[in-house]
Amino acid sequence: MSDRSVDVIVVGAGNAAFCAALAAREQGAEVLMLEAAQEEESGGNSRFTAGSIRVVYNGVEDIKTLVPDLTPAEIESTDFGTYNAEQFFDDMARVTQHRADPDLVELLVTRSFATLKWMREKGVRFIPIYGRQAFKVDGKFKFWGGLTVESVGGGPGLIAMLTAAAGKRGIAISYNTRALGLLYDGVRVEGVRVRHDSAVKELRATSVVLACGGFEANAEWRTRYLGPGWDLAKVRGSRYNTGDGIRMALAIGASPRGNWSGCHAVQWEMNAPEFGDLAVGDQFQKHSYPFGILINSTGKRFVDEGADFRNYTYAKYGRVVLEQPGQFAWQIFDQKVKHLLRDEYKIRQITKVTSNTIEELAERLEGVNPAGFLETIKEWNEAVRTDISFNPNIKDGRCTQGLAINKSNWANTIDTPPFEGYAVTCGVTFTFGGLRINSDAQVLNTDYQPIRGLYAAGELVGGLFYFNYPGGTGLMSGAVFGKIAGTTACVY
Ligand SMILES: Cc1cc2nc3c(=O)[nH]c(=O)nc-3n(C[C@H](O)[C@H](O)[C@H](O)COP(=O)(O)OP(=O)(O)OC[C@H]3O[C@@H](n4cnc5c(N)ncnc54)[C@H](O)[C@@H]3O)c2cc1C
């Protein structure tokens, strides 16, 4: 890679970066993307996703716009429902406990559909998420939880389609190129200092878009900002998101924003490796817990597994597991709900025990007090309101009564063998704290003024997510703010 000058440099090559690059190119800019990973490992967290993306739609006609190849048979057998702007606003406000920045949320929600349509025009294809977001009841699929479409081929498919779209439009990508710092004259960002093939170079640009992820893969920063114990979490995705973009911007006076002590973290296979494995993708996650119970090393339950649809609890329950003794838990199911378990329960790389009696299961759950567990099951089976009918497609109100921690929905007795246990720990997805941006995706300094020539999108933007997160919003926010950043980066 020679020293060069372009109109726009985009740091990163995940979803937010590609959307920024495509938008800048659309304005006629010459664009260079810088990616720390080798090409084989590139694509960031975006490549590890299922490609599920939260978008406003007002009925099947909008779904048809995003998925034109939907067949008449699919339309006939599916109740897509709606997910309107009000619902998206409500979800963002509720799960973030009304902390999310209203201006950023406004852009996220109101631009979601148009942005997905734009991505489709660039060559990204979508399909309905039949496998994970809709159960078939009385012969009809019904979508729930506001999450209805995913990219074809999941995260790997998304990155492949975005890479092809960028290549077709002459956008250059320099892999194995880590941005180290911003070139800044005190007034304007003028480019990026990078390391490539063991050499350090200065690359000049009129504008720089930072889209290089949060600090989830940095154990030291996790401990520093999320708190003690977070060094012990497994990283679900890319090992390259070490907070570089945030660090580089803070170093020139950018303003920090958002929930720096918060992150998205889920229940994750206990023996998963330190970082994500592209061959397994997101299959280490274990997201069918609303249909079972969770117990810790004492054999006791510690959380309401059915507090809400999976989409609205999964991102905060990783933290709850991290807080348990030994940082692990077991998910317990019986035969009655086995057919509801997601595909990720069928992979080989799993810590699973099966048993024909509860007593035998109690002995096999490694690290768990058997007597405590047996007592929990006894109390549990007596507390389930079996007079209320079970329905996985709605919040069915089938709860428990009289327990120290009750379950609000989808409670079933655990009495039908074989019984199954799956061991989980905490897997961190991405961090919530980041940079302060305005509605043009310009990075603001500590005087709350735009830093000229500097834009940001994706995980490293602060102010959107606090405590929790509605599933599928990471890709949508990267797309919306990536497109805005790429467009405004051309307004020099
Ligand atoms: C297992 C898993 C499953 C998920 N599932 C979903 C889902 O289904 N739907 C959803 O909406 N969200 C999901 N998420 C969250 C989602 O991945 C992120 O919110 C989103 O992809 C972030 O996009 P991004 O472009 O900001 O970051 P990334 O996609 O992580 O891209 C950042 C890029 O920057 C590069 N980089 C880092 N530092 C540097 C540097 N110094 N110089 C150059 N390059 C650098 C990285 O290599 C990487 O390619 C999931 C995450 C994981 C880990």
The ligand as a Tripos MOL2 file, in Angstrom:
@<TRIPOS>MOLECULE
LIG
   53    58     1     0     0
SMALL
NO_CHARGES

@<TRIPOS>ATOM
      1 C1        -22.1950  -13.4360   17.7210 C.3       1 LIG1
      2 C2        -22.8960  -12.1250   17.4420 C.ar      1 LIG1
      3 C3        -24.1990  -12.1450   16.9380 C.ar      1 LIG1
      4 C4        -24.8650  -10.9430   16.6900 C.ar      1 LIG1
      5 N1        -26.0880  -10.9870   16.1040 N.ar      1 LIG1
      6 C5        -26.6840   -9.8370   15.7150 C.ar      1 LIG1
      7 C6        -27.8700   -9.8460   14.9290 C.ar      1 LIG1
      8 O1        -28.3600  -10.9050   14.5110 O.2       1 LIG1
      9 N2        -28.4240   -8.6430   14.6130 N.ar      1 LIG1
     10 C7        -27.8700   -7.4470   14.9840 C.ar      1 LIG1
     11 O2        -28.4130   -6.3910   14.6830 O.2       1 LIG1
     12 N3        -26.7160   -7.4150   15.6750 N.ar      1 LIG1
     13 C8        -26.1180   -8.5700   16.0370 C.ar      1 LIG1
     14 N4        -24.9240   -8.5240   16.7110 N.ar      1 LIG1
     15 C9        -24.3430   -7.1870   17.0050 C.3       1 LIG1
     16 C10       -23.7070   -6.6660   15.7270 C.3       1 LIG1
     17 O3        -22.7120   -7.5540   15.3290 O.3       1 LIG1
     18 C11       -23.0710   -5.2980   15.8870 C.3       1 LIG1
     19 O4        -23.9290   -4.4150   16.5310 O.3       1 LIG1
     20 C12       -22.7390   -4.7240   14.5080 C.3       1 LIG1
     21 O5        -22.3280   -5.7140   13.6330 O.3       1 LIG1
     22 C13       -21.6350   -3.7160   14.6560 C.3       1 LIG1
     23 O6        -21.2490   -3.2830   13.3690 O.3       1 LIG1
     24 P1        -19.9890   -2.3300   13.2220 P.3       1 LIG1
     25 O7        -19.8100   -2.1610   11.7640 O.co2     1 LIG1
     26 O8        -20.1170   -1.1700   14.1010 O.co2     1 LIG1
     27 O9        -18.7700   -3.1860   13.8280 O.3       1 LIG1
     28 P2        -18.0390   -4.4730   13.2710 P.3       1 LIG1
     29 O10       -18.9070   -5.2350   12.3600 O.co2     1 LIG1
     30 O11       -17.4940   -5.1960   14.4370 O.co2     1 LIG1
     31 O12       -16.8550   -3.8960   12.3940 O.3       1 LIG1
     32 C14       -15.7620   -3.2430   12.9780 C.3       1 LIG1
     33 C15       -14.5490   -3.4970   12.1020 C.3       1 LIG1
     34 O13       -13.4820   -2.6390   12.4710 O.3       1 LIG1
     35 C16       -12.2700   -3.3530   12.3740 C.3       1 LIG1
     36 N5        -11.2740   -2.6690   13.2160 N.ar      1 LIG1
     37 C17       -11.1950   -2.6010   14.5620 C.ar      1 LIG1
     38 N6        -10.1710   -1.8300   14.9500 N.ar      1 LIG1
     39 C18        -9.5810   -1.3800   13.8120 C.ar      1 LIG1
     40 C19        -8.4660   -0.5280   13.5350 C.ar      1 LIG1
     41 N7         -7.7570    0.0540   14.5210 N.pl3     1 LIG1
     42 N8         -8.1440   -0.2950   12.2460 N.ar      1 LIG1
     43 C20        -8.8390   -0.8710   11.2230 C.ar      1 LIG1
     44 N9         -9.9000   -1.6760   11.4250 N.ar      1 LIG1
     45 C21       -10.2720   -1.9190   12.7110 C.ar      1 LIG1
     46 C22       -12.6240   -4.7420   12.8140 C.3       1 LIG1
     47 O14       -11.7160   -5.6880   12.3540 O.3       1 LIG1
     48 C23       -14.0170   -4.9030   12.1870 C.3       1 LIG1
     49 O15       -13.9510   -5.4330   10.9060 O.3       1 LIG1
     50 C24       -24.2310   -9.7110   16.9670 C.ar      1 LIG1
     51 C25       -22.9180   -9.6950   17.4360 C.ar      1 LIG1
     52 C26       -22.2450  -10.8930   17.6580 C.ar      1 LIG1
     53 C27       -20.8250  -10.8380   18.1460 C.3       1 LIG1
@<TRIPOS>BOND
     1     1     2 1
     2     2     3 ar
     3     2    52 ar
     4     3     4 ar
     5     4     5 ar
     6     4    50 ar
     7     5     6 ar
     8     6     7 ar
     9     6    13 1
    10     7     8 2
    11     7     9 ar
    12     9    10 ar
    13    10    11 2
    14    10    12 ar
    15    12    13 ar
    16    13    14 ar
    17    14    15 1
    18    14    50 ar
    19    15    16 1
    20    16    17 1
    21    16    18 1
    22    18    19 1
    23    18    20 1
    24    20    21 1
    25    20    22 1
    26    22    23 1
    27    23    24 1
    28    24    25 2
    29    24    26 1
    30    24    27 1
    31    27    28 1
    32    28    29 2
    33    28    30 1
    34    28    31 1
    35    31    32 1
    36    32    33 1
    37    33    34 1
    38    33    48 1
    39    34    35 1
    40    35    36 1
    41    35    46 1
    42    36    37 ar
    43    36    45 ar
    44    37    38 ar
    45    38    39 ar
    46    39    40 ar
    47    39    45 ar
    48    40    41 1
    49    40    42 ar
    50    42    43 ar
    51    43    44 ar
    52    44    45 ar
    53    46    47 1
    54    46    48 1
    55    48    49 1
    56    50    51 ar
    57    51    52 ar
    58    52    53 1
@<TRIPOS>SUBSTRUCTURE
     1 LIG1         1 GROUP 0 **** ****
